[in-house]
Amino acid sequence: GQSLEQPSEVTAVEGAIVQINCTYQTSGFYGLSWYQQHDGGAPTFLSYNALDGLEETGRFSSFLSRSDSYGYLLLQELQMKDSASYFCAVVTGRRALTFGSGTRLQVQP
Amino acid sequence: GAVVSQHPSRVICKSGTSVKIECRSLDFQATTMFWYRQFPKKSLMLMATSNEGSKATYEQGVEKDKFLINHASLTLSTLTVTSAHPEDSSFYICSVEGGANYGYTFGSGTRLTVV
């Protein structure tokens, strides 16, 4: 089976940088994705890493190390609207996503 | 990426009744759709993979006779919660694999409350 671990909660202030880590154990690994979900809303796609290294998309960056079964999401210049839950998810050969437990990010003024 | 419409967004039903949730892929022909369930402050758990024109594939522990899935066309999958009970109250979300880099698009979700 698959399992993904990430911190349950992170708190940071506006303008700061925060890193959310994710470690995974899975078979048939294709890549690691990150999703953002605001309370009551649907998850929205943030990033995907299939290869080792850093992928940057605006204020958000995501990193993957396949040898360490580890990745992280980096959020820069935090804004209040970034307060949400963030999920890492693995894509396996079955094509469905398996989600981590989620990290609740609270951005404070 | 794909555009996914899910309906209804919110439903309250009495215990013992059935509820149907629709998931439509508006601009993308989806041979496969995925159904997830999410309890408050918890992660999304895959319930089943809906396959157009064939039977759905259910995850371990998900009762296929209770959660009926029909995927009769390339744009529509339905999830019917039969004989609903209060413990079935949850947030149900569908998704479609669409876009580059394994970007899955999710419906807006259905908040089911069974009273």
Contacts between the chains, C-beta under 8 A, distances in Angstrom:
chain1	res1	chain2	res2	distance
A	30	B	102	7.0
A	31	B	101	7.7
A	31	B	102	5.9
A	33	B	102	6.2
A	33	B	103	7.8
A	33	B	104	7.6
A	40	B	109	8.0
A	40	B	111	7.7
A	41	B	108	7.4
A	41	B	109	7.3
A	42	B	93	5.9
A	42	B	106	4.1
A	42	B	107	6.3
A	42	B	108	5.1
A	42	B	109	5.1
A	43	B	44	6.9
A	43	B	93	7.5
A	43	B	106	5.2
A	44	B	106	7.5
A	45	B	1	7.6
A	45	B	99	7.3
A	45	B	103	4.4
A	45	B	104	6.5
A	45	B	105	7.2
A	48	B	101	4.0
A	48	B	102	5.2
A	48	B	103	6.6
A	50	B	101	7.4
A	50	B	102	7.8
A	87	B	43	6.5
A	87	B	44	7.2
A	91	B	102	4.8
A	94	B	49	7.5
A	95	B	32	6.8
A	95	B	49	7.7
A	95	B	97	6.3
A	96	B	34	5.1
A	96	B	46	5.1
A	96	B	49	5.7
A	97	B	34	7.3
A	97	B	44	7.8
A	97	B	46	7.2
A	97	B	95	7.4
A	97	B	104	5.9
A	98	B	46	6.9
A	99	B	43	4.7
A	99	B	44	4.8
A	99	B	45	7.7
A	100	B	43	6.5
A	101	B	42	7.6
A	101	B	43	5.0
A	102	B	42	7.6
A	102	B	43	5.2
A	104	B	41	7.8
